[in-house]
Structure formats: C-alpha cells, structure tokens
Amino acid sequence: QVQFVESGGGLVQPGESLTLSCAASGDLFKILTMGWYRQTPGNQRELVASIDIIYTTDYSHSVKGRFTISKDNDKNTLHLQMNSLKPEDTAVYYCNSAPDPVFPEWGQGTQVIVSS
C-alpha cells in the first residue's frame, strides 16, 4: 500500500513563498508521472502541477509561472516551490500520480493559507 506524507504548508501573506514536500513509501517516481493537487472546501481536488519520468513538467494556468514542481527519485520525494502566493492559492495540497490519481489512499495533505 503506497502512502503519501505531505508537509511544508503554513500561513503566509500574499506575495510570499512556501515549499511543499511529499514523501512516498514506494519507488514511484521513476515509473510514474506524479502531481500536486489542491482542494478547497466544497470542491473537488484539482491538479496544479505534474512531473513525468523524464522530468517534463506541466502546470495549470492558475499557477504557471509561480509554482515549480521537482522531484528526487532516490529519496522518493516530490516538491512544490510556490512563489508569489495569492489568497486563491489557499487550499489543502496533496500528491498522487497524475493526471489520474491511481492510488486510492491519499495522504493527510498540507494546509496552505494565504492571507494578510
């Protein structure tokens, strides 16, 4: 059973930065495209960034140019550098495979709050 542990969230002001991390229990990153998702109350999770096995990245329109996804295959970790944060980035952030989250067990997520 693959498990994900997300960390790095917090409360920041608009314009500030945060770096999120996701640790996976399995050796996934060499064989799967991985992604960061976010969810706000009452809404479904949305994919905001992904990185494939050859390090090709993709971003949703809402975060492109501000967020950077990266990974460390040897450490089975996924990162999301978030710059120029906006209040609308407030959400719980999760990781899973992408573009389809094939692992049914989501981590606890990490809360990001952007507020002045």
DATA-V631019 format. One line per field, one symbol per residue. ss: DSSP state (H for helix, E for strand, L for the rest). psi: psi as a letter, one per 30 degrees, with the letter a starting at -180 (. if undefined). burial: 1 if it has 16 or more other C-alpha atoms within 10 Angstrom, else 0. Layout:
ss=???
psi=???
burial=???
//
This chain:
ss=LLLEEEELLEEELLLLLEEEEEEELLLLLLLLLEEEEEELLLLLLEEEEEELLLLLEEELLLLLLLEEEEEELLLLEEEEEELLLLHHHLEEEEEEELLLLLLLLLLLLEEEEELL
psi=jkkkjklflakllkflllklkkkkfliefffkkllkllklkgllkkkfklkafggklklleffkfekkklljeeghkkljkjlhkleffklkklllllfkjfjfjlaflkkkkjk.
burial=00111111100101001111111100011100111111100000101111110000111000100011111000011111011011001111111111101000011011111100
//
